[in-house]
Amino acid sequence: MTIQPFNVQNMLRVYGQHLDQGRRMARYRMLLQRASPGDVVNFSQEARRRQLVEKVATEIMDSLMVSGSNNPVVLDIKKDLQREFGFEMEFRYLPLEPELQILRKDGEELTEITGEEKTVILERFWRITLDKVNKTML
């Protein structure tokens, strides 16, 4: 019996989606556990909008950038990051690792970015994502 490469790729893609979904659910559970049921706060419309923008930006950073989405907002963010830092980047999660991995693309070679440079990229990544989401939301 032979296994077609397409079937293997499809299985790995679905497995990756399940891992991403599991990470999102774990973060959601942690947020629910932190919030006590008695906390009821009335937010202004601007605060609710800001909260929604942050939620969408987090979703883009956590799943769409990693999955290689062709979403126009995601592509704009990638272009801005490449223009600002001068090299192409790839984002991914390693299995069983909660932290986002950033890789510098030099042709076919991938080099992991760590330390202070990773922190600077992640901060700029967050600001660019917030700005793009804020501009695109009505």
Disulfide bonds with the S-S distance in Angstrom:
none
